[in-house]
Amino acid sequence: MLPLIKTSIPPRETLMPRLEEVLYSGYVAQGDVVEQFERKFEEYIGGGHTLSLNSGTAALHIALILAGVNEGDEVISTALTAEPTNVAIKMVGAKVRWADVDYNTGNISADSIEKAINSKTKAIIVVDYAGIPVDVKRIQEISQKYNIPVIEDAAHALGAKYNEIKTGNHFPFTVYSFQAIKHLTTIDGGALQIADRDLYEKGKVIRWFGLDKKLSRLDNDITYQGYKYHMNNVNATIGLVQLENIENIIQRYIDNGRYFDEELKNINGVELIEYYPNTKPSYWLYTLKVENRDAFVKMMSENGVIASELHKRNDLHTYLNDYPTELPNLDAFYGKMVHIPCGWWVSDEDRAKIVKLIKSGW
Ligand SMILES: *Cc1c(COP(=O)(O)O)cnc(C)c1O
């Protein structure tokens, strides 16, 4: 079966000597290698400050804290995402206020965000779903107009671009995940890309129990809640090796995505996703809207290709559904959406086969 997601680990000859070195170096905790990984990641993103962490969920949690979200506040979010996006809102004691998606893209709708804003709104989380950048321009405008910070959950969108500039540079906080199935994996891990230097310094303290690593343990005085969220030298070593080849890996997702954009045009029963102006997706998944989805999934599966929705819409989770909301665009989108394999493991033959299957009907 051709899978929808697959873990990418560098070749043994490249990775193992570096791993062996760090494992027996006597220093496997957070040290210089973590620092090196952060500086390299900043270079890759092309701006901001990288706070490396042990998960993307930790990055969401710290972003919400740095954005000043407290108990009883509200955060506007989308239900079309992986659960951590919205579970993190509950971690700071805030409530999730749903905005609808844009039917053409599956991403959070700027109009719907604006309608959902009220006096309790303290942050907006936007997700570049499946690697498709959000409507950056309009969301930046809303953020400025109402003075509400935006957290971009770019766990699906490493290497995606707006105006030729990578995700990580468009909002005060951008979240990355290095979990097993993401574009770049450190096995587990994450990063929060932070625009502001002072908030970055505060983030470092929050990720380490509220302790400042620049001071000795005895000189430290904890004045607010911190967590154990830091990355370690072992995961950072894997991250450094991954970064050496990340452009090639992501380019293969993009090449496959663009191939599908061209080849799946004008097919009966298929609607393609649209992209916002001046955006370049990094196609973590390739999403289609199809008529008669169950039959589509069955036909693909009978021919050796996995197709699926992958995520459950988050408003169907009782604990996350603080304010049950009519989401007509999401209803329409979710009723038809399906992902097909698009990543680095999809060969030229595989993608040609997928197109042929879809053209043959279901
Ligand atoms: C994977 C993912 C996360 C969380 O990342 P972890 O590293 O698993 O904590 C957050 N948001 C989205 C959209 C994700 O896909």
The ligand as a Gaussian input file, in Angstrom:
#p B3LYP/6-31G(d) Opt

LIG

0 1
 C        1.698000      17.426000      14.670000
 C        0.889000      18.630000      14.933000
 C        0.984000      19.372000      16.122000
 C        1.696000      18.904000      17.358000
 O        2.917000      18.461000      17.250000
 P        3.588000      17.433000      18.299000
 O        5.011000      17.628000      17.980000
 O        3.058000      16.078000      17.967000
 O        3.231000      17.885000      19.669000
 C        0.294000      20.566000      16.224000
 N       -0.484000      21.002000      15.227000
 C       -0.638000      20.309000      14.088000
 C       -1.504000      20.878000      13.020000
 C        0.032000      19.091000      13.907000
 O       -0.148000      18.408000      12.779000

